[in-house]
């Protein structure tokens, strides 16, 4: 309830700020691709501003939401489990924000440039603002979720659910699972899937490395 109240309070100022954010986004797309964005219905821009406000609301309040979720779960855990949860609570929201930022700053402009590469004398693109913003929002959500992969790997190994050796031996299956999830969370084009799948696999290896260090530390103890 506290998380929902925080989101409800935050949506008002963020909706007022969303026109400026949307205008900045359009300017960046125009500068990078040399294109003009269009809208095709009277309410289209208003609904887009609402979507942008919702995304900003979720991103900015994600640390507070994560903290409330962990506070709800903590009473059911042992002391060692509580210590582990506290150590990754901040990383949960941090990785989500990092995934969104990586998508919007690095990957999304590259995807737009790739789409523009098909233009020619007889083939000219006309980008609708609704399609482009919805694509960016969905892609950002996918990146934010997939950037949780190292925490999942680390938690499974540290919690004793799976062993470090088992995860190492199942790398090919992990790669397939990452590619399937990337295909589900991105539009049906190979470029978007690879841009999401490759960083996710690198993050998986990062979580595996952290789990190995934890295992070696416990072995020494």
N, C-alpha and C positions, 0 to 999 in steps of 0.2 A: 504493500500500500504506500509506503514511503517513496519507493521508486516511481510508482505511477503518479503520485502527487508531484514529485520533482519534475517529471516529464511534462505534466500538465502546466506547471508554472513556467517552465523553460520555453514551451512552445510559443508563448505570446511574444516575448522580445525577439526570439529567433525568427518568427514569421515576419516581424517588422524589418529584420535585417536581411531576410532572404532575397528581396529584390536586388540589393547591392551585390550579394554573393552570386546570384544568377547572372547579373550584368558582367561581373568580373569573369565568370566562367565563359560567357559568350565572347568576351574580348580575347581571352586566351586562345579559344578555338579559332577565332578569326585571324589572330596573329600567326598561329602555328600553321594553319592550313590555307590561309587566304580565302576563306569561304564566308558566306553570309548565311546566317541561320534564319529559318522561317517558322511561323506558327500559322495554323490552319483553322482555328476555331476561337470564338471570343473568350471562352473560359480556360483555354489551354495554358496560358501563362500563369494564371492564378493557381491552377492545380499543380503546376510545376513548382511554384514558390512554396506551396504547402508541402510537397515532397522534399524539397531542399531543407525546409525548416525541420521536418521530421528526422531527416538524416543527421543534421547538425545537432538536434536534440539528443538523439541516441548516442552519438559520438562523444559529445561534451559531457554527458551525464553517465557514460559507461563506467568510469571509476566508482562513482557513488552507487550505481546499480550493482556492480560486482561486489562492492563492500557489503551491501545489504543482503545479497544472496549468501555470501559466506557467513555473515552473522546469523542467518537463519539456520545454516547447516552446522555451525561449530558446536552447539550444545550436544549433538549426537556423536561427537568424535572423541577419541582418546587424545591425551595431551600431545603425543608425538604426531598424530594426524593434524591436530590444530596448528602445530608449529609448521608443518608442511604446507597446509592451506594458506596460512598467513604469508608464507614465503612466495607463493605464486599468485596471490590475489591481485597484487598491483601489476604483475606481468600480464594477467589476462586482459585487462583493459588497455595496457600499454601496447601489447601486440595487435589488438584490434585496431587501435588508432594508427599504428605503424602500417598495418595492411592497407587501410583506407588511404593514407598519405602516399604510400608507394604506388598504389593504383592510379591515383589522380595526377601525381607528379611525373611518374616515369612511364607507366604502361599505357594509360589512356591516350596521351598524345601520340605515342608510337602507333597505336591501333588506328587513330584518325589519319595519320600520315599514310599508313598502309592502305586504308580505304581510298584516300585521295590518289594513290598511285595508279588506279585504274582509269582515271579521267583522261580523255583525249579529245580530239577535234569533233568526233561524232558522239562522244559520251561524256556528259557533264553532270556532276553530282548536285543534288538539291537536298540539303539536310534539314529535316524538321527538328525544331528545338526539343519537342516532346520526346521523340525517339532517342535523340542523342543524350539528353539528360537522364532519361529512364535507364538507358544503357549504362551510363556512368554510375548511377546510383546502385544498380543491381551488381555491377562489376565490383564496386567498392565494398558492398556487403559480402560478396563472395571472397574477396581478398581478406577482409577482416576476420571472417570465420576460418579460412584456411590457415591464417597466420597463427592460429591456436595449436597447430599440429605439434610443435616441439613440446608444449606443455602436456598434451595428451600422451605423447611418447614417454616423457619423463615420469609422469604420474603413474602410468601403467607399470613401468619397470620398478619405480621406487615403492609402489604399493604392493609389489609381489604378485600382481595379477599375471604378468608374463615375465619371463627371464630375459636378461640382456642377450644371451646367446640365441634365444628363439627369435627375437626381433631381428637380429643380424642375419640369421639364416633365411628369414622371410622377406628380405629386401625386394626381390622381384614382385612379390604379391603387394607389398606396400606401394611400389611404383605404379602398379596397375590400379590400385585403389585411389591413389592420388589423381591419376589421369581421369578415372571415372568421376570422381568428385568435381574435378575441374571442369569436366564436360557438362555436369549437371548445374554448376553454379555460374557458368559463363554462356554467352550466346554461342550458337553452333558454328564457330569458326576456329580453325586450328591455331591461329595466332594468339587469340585470347586464352585458349586452353593451355598452350605452352607457357605463356607469360605468367599464368597462375600456377601451373604445375611445377615448373622449375624452381621458383623460390620456395614453394612448399616442401619440395624434396630436400632442398638445402637446409630448411628449418628442421625437418625431420632428423637429418644428420646432426644438427646442432643439439636437439633434444637427446639424441642417442649418445653424443659425446658427454653431455652433462650427466646422464645416467651412469655412464661408465666411470666418470670421476667419483660419483657418489658411491658406486659399488667398490671401487678401489679404496676409498676412504674408510668404508665400513670393514673391508677386509683387514686393513692395517689395525683398526681398533680391536 
